């Protein structure tokens, strides 16, 4: 499914009283696609349709539909957990390899989930680091070697510009490891 579109079952999980037009607006699907999906989910036993009056329907998630959503969430959590573990492993390997080169480590990025992962790995290894928020204002000693770990795509142009002038700095996008 397109990531910009929300699963119809997730929408119905929180509100059964929506019209197909409202479901289409929330999901990003066309009205025709919503109608088709409802019919498909009814056929599969994932939702039940109750007619409230001549114009109003209620779309109810069945236990089978709830099981599907639970399984989908569980699979997402498992994939996320595995990706986080893999990222931890890659960062640890990089740091262990680069630490032998006697370079100073900097972290350049927003204080988000990836930042927390990088900091956690650095602390576990007991490696000192400095967090920088503006690469243009950081003072780098031209006689010392540095490694700047970054991950945010918005910072790539800043990194590319800074790398032209700071030949003693190795920039590492940890999401590209």
C-alpha positions as CSV (number, residue, x, y, z in Angstrom):
1,X,0.0,0.0,0.0
2,X,1.1,3.5,-0.7
3,X,2.6,5.0,2.5
4,X,0.6,8.2,2.0
5,X,-2.6,6.3,2.2
6,X,-4.0,5.0,5.5
7,X,-5.4,1.5,5.7
8,X,-9.2,1.4,5.6
9,X,-9.2,-1.1,8.5
10,X,-7.2,1.3,10.7
11,X,-9.7,4.0,10.0
12,X,-12.6,1.8,10.9
13,X,-10.9,0.6,14.1
14,X,-11.3,4.0,15.6
15,X,-14.6,5.1,14.1
16,X,-17.3,2.9,12.7
17,X,-19.8,5.7,11.9
18,X,-18.0,7.2,8.9
19,X,-19.5,7.4,5.5
20,X,-17.6,6.0,2.5
21,X,-16.9,9.6,1.4
22,X,-15.4,10.4,4.8
23,X,-13.3,7.2,4.7
24,X,-12.1,8.2,1.2
25,X,-11.0,11.6,2.5
26,X,-9.1,10.0,5.5
27,X,-7.5,7.2,3.6
28,X,-6.5,9.1,0.5
29,X,-8.3,6.5,-1.7
30,X,-11.0,7.4,-4.2
31,X,-14.6,6.8,-3.3
32,X,-14.8,4.0,-5.8
33,X,-11.7,2.3,-4.3
34,X,-13.2,2.6,-0.8
35,X,-16.4,0.9,-2.0
36,X,-14.3,-1.8,-3.6
37,X,-12.2,-2.4,-0.5
38,X,-15.3,-2.5,1.8
39,X,-16.8,-5.2,-0.5
40,X,-13.5,-7.1,-0.5
41,X,-13.1,-6.9,3.3
42,X,-16.7,-7.9,3.8
43,X,-16.1,-11.0,1.6
44,X,-13.0,-11.8,3.6
45,X,-14.9,-11.5,6.9
46,X,-12.8,-8.6,8.2
47,X,-15.6,-6.0,8.4
48,X,-19.4,-6.3,8.8
49,X,-21.8,-3.7,7.3
50,X,-24.9,-2.8,9.2
51,X,-27.6,-0.7,7.6
52,X,-28.8,1.9,10.1
53,X,-31.3,3.6,7.7
54,X,-31.9,4.1,4.0
55,X,-28.8,6.3,3.6
56,X,-26.6,5.4,6.6
57,X,-24.3,2.4,7.0
58,X,-22.1,1.3,9.9
59,X,-18.8,-0.5,9.1
60,X,-17.8,-2.7,12.0
61,X,-14.4,-4.4,12.3
62,X,-14.8,-8.1,13.0
63,X,-12.5,-10.2,15.2
64,X,-10.8,-11.4,12.0
65,X,-10.2,-7.7,11.0
66,X,-8.8,-7.0,14.5
67,X,-6.5,-10.0,14.3
68,X,-5.3,-8.7,10.9
69,X,-4.5,-5.3,12.3
70,X,-2.8,-6.8,15.4
71,X,-0.7,-9.0,13.2
72,X,0.2,-6.1,10.9
73,X,1.3,-4.0,14.0
74,X,3.3,-6.9,15.4
75,X,5.1,-7.4,12.1
76,X,5.8,-3.7,11.9
77,X,7.3,-3.7,15.4
78,X,9.4,-6.7,14.6
79,X,10.8,-5.1,11.4
80,X,11.5,-1.9,13.3
81,X,13.2,-3.7,16.1
82,X,15.4,-5.6,13.7
83,X,16.3,-2.4,11.8
84,X,17.2,-0.7,15.1
85,X,19.4,-3.6,16.1
86,X,21.1,-3.6,12.7
87,X,21.7,0.2,12.9
88,X,23.2,-0.3,16.4
89,X,25.5,-3.0,15.1
90,X,26.6,-0.9,12.1
91,X,27.3,2.2,14.2
92,X,29.2,0.1,16.8
93,X,31.4,-1.5,14.0
94,X,32.1,1.9,12.5
95,X,33.0,3.5,15.8
96,X,35.3,0.6,16.8
97,X,37.0,0.8,13.4
98,X,37.4,4.5,13.4
99,X,38.3,4.8,17.1
100,X,41.6,3.2,16.4
101,X,42.4,6.1,14.0
102,X,42.5,8.5,17.0
103,X,39.9,10.8,15.6
104,X,37.5,13.0,17.6
105,X,33.8,12.2,17.1
106,X,31.0,14.7,16.5
107,X,27.3,14.1,16.1
108,X,25.5,16.4,13.7
109,X,21.8,16.0,13.6
110,X,18.4,16.7,15.3
111,X,17.8,15.3,18.7
112,X,15.5,12.6,17.4
113,X,15.3,8.8,17.6
114,X,18.4,8.3,15.5
115,X,20.3,10.7,17.6
116,X,19.3,8.7,20.7
117,X,20.5,5.5,19.0
118,X,23.9,7.0,18.2
119,X,24.3,8.5,21.7
120,X,23.4,5.1,23.2
121,X,26.0,3.3,21.2
122,X,28.7,5.9,21.9
123,X,27.9,5.7,25.6
124,X,28.0,1.9,25.6
125,X,31.4,2.0,24.0
126,X,32.4,4.7,26.5
127,X,33.6,7.0,23.7
128,X,33.6,10.8,24.1
129,X,31.8,12.8,21.5
130,X,30.6,16.4,20.9
131,X,27.2,17.3,19.6
132,X,27.1,20.1,17.0
133,X,24.0,21.8,15.8
134,X,25.5,24.1,13.2
135,X,28.3,22.8,11.1
136,X,29.2,26.3,9.8
137,X,29.8,27.7,13.3
138,X,31.8,24.7,14.6
139,X,35.5,25.4,15.0
140,X,37.6,22.5,13.8
141,X,41.3,22.4,14.5
142,X,43.0,22.0,11.1
143,X,45.7,19.9,12.8
144,X,43.3,17.3,14.2
145,X,41.3,14.6,12.5
146,X,37.5,14.4,13.0
147,X,34.6,12.2,12.2
148,X,31.2,13.7,11.9
149,X,28.3,11.3,12.2
150,X,25.1,12.6,10.5
151,X,21.8,11.1,9.3
152,X,19.4,13.8,8.5
153,X,18.8,14.3,4.7
154,X,18.2,18.0,5.3
155,X,21.8,18.3,6.4
156,X,23.4,16.8,3.4
157,X,24.0,20.1,1.5
158,X,25.6,21.6,4.7
159,X,27.9,18.5,4.9
160,X,28.8,18.7,1.3
161,X,29.6,22.4,1.5
162,X,31.6,22.0,4.7
163,X,33.6,19.0,3.3
164,X,35.0,21.3,0.6
165,X,36.7,23.4,3.2
166,X,37.5,20.8,5.9
167,X,39.8,18.2,4.5
168,X,40.6,16.9,8.0
169,X,37.0,15.8,8.6
170,X,35.5,12.5,7.6
171,X,31.7,12.8,7.2
172,X,29.7,9.6,7.7
173,X,26.0,9.3,7.0
174,X,25.1,6.5,9.4
175,X,22.0,5.6,7.4
176,X,24.2,4.7,4.5
177,X,26.3,2.2,6.4
